[in-house]
Amino acid sequence: MRFLELIARKRDGGRIPDDAWRPMMQAYAADEIPDYQMAAMAMAIVLRGLDPAEIEGLTAAMLESGARFSLGHLPMARVDKHSTGGLGDKVSLILAPLVAACGVAVPMMSGRSLGHTGGTLDKLEAIPGFRTGISIQEAEALLVRHNCAMLGQTAEIAPADRKLYALRGATATVEAIPLIAASIMSKKLAEDLNGLVLDVKTGAGAFLPDQADALALARTMIDIGERRGCRTVALLTDMDAPLGEACGNALEVAESVAVLRGGGPADVREVTVALAAEMLVLGGVAPDRAAGRTLATAALDDGRALARFRVIVEAQGGDPRVADDPWGVMARAPITQTIAALAAGVVQRVEPRAIGAAIIALGGGRSHTDDVIDPAVGVMVQVRPGQRVEAGDPLLVVHASESQRLAAALEILAAAVPIGAAAPPKRPLISHRVTAGGVEELPGTLPH
Ligand code: URA
């Protein structure tokens, strides 16, 4: 069937035949299908959806458009984590060395900041010398030596997804669960994993703010992973407010080091330990989540996770002294400005999208994929929703490199932390756990 007929079929609510996906995505990766036709197909999928077999067909076709890791020779299981992203989400920097130190191999493939959300690669590159642009071969060698490699999607991995994702960004076709799930999973499955833990964010700062959408995305990705023999578990975690205090690349590295040293904000530590426990169970080194938590907590508190972080940073060209004295090696922004409460009351919200927009205005994020970023700038969040403050108490501290950019950020942040009379409803930090078996509510985790 010609591609034009396939577009028309999807437009009219029909199915794409199982054997059509591979030739379609291969032809697209080889520039034999023009972007305007693929954009029409993407929009037809946004409007009509894909059934589970179609999602599987698209995922497999994008996966097979590129190279894959081959890690079957490693003596231990390979498990990765994917976060759908948000503000202050520095968990990968802590989790990868932590889980590696506990005996599971972690090929951590991450992305860059785009829009209001941060990206792990930009955070790692705030460490002087750190190289994230490593090849599959180099990553495999690092996994053999250190159980861990932290890299970006190389040109070799899922090139059809790379091209389609960029096209979706330019044609208002990103926000569709089948396309998001196939895109994420085509890259993750290229890592030759035994297990995958998904951190699916919900709330105002999440890619899909609505909880029902987040659950549907989690279930779709779990279905794709499990069909391909990769045990997949998801936790729904809160992104209605930033995670932790630090938002901005170097600031987040410093906060990650604090958590790796056994300290840091309680919410960052809790999300990290919960995800680590899942990874350690999938990796076969913990019999259950409680045992996984115990292992992960011990590795954070006795310095093993920090030691592994130091080794990985050095192995990827970074300055290992960042593990001991982050501000001894990373650049600090020269200007800081505190935003204080104008009146006494209770913090209603800490608006993640406003903080993300302010970081872009400061030069620390991207509105276009080729923007160069300033690693030193960012925002330190001093309060949490529900916290009581007096007039004059600090709410946010802005770290800036230029006064003009500071002024733009202050304007964006003016209404980012509203103060009111009544306490806002509490939100659980980790609300649900989703597996192939179903959805479980997790009452009693920290409020966020
Ligand atoms: N991240 C991806 O890699 N792909 C999407 O479609 C959305 C988020």
Boltz pocket constraint, residues with backbone or C-beta under 6 A from the ligand:
constraints:
  - pocket:
      binder: B
      contacts: [[A, 165], [A, 174], [A, 179], [A, 180], [A, 181], [A, 183], [A, 184]]
      max_distance: 6.0
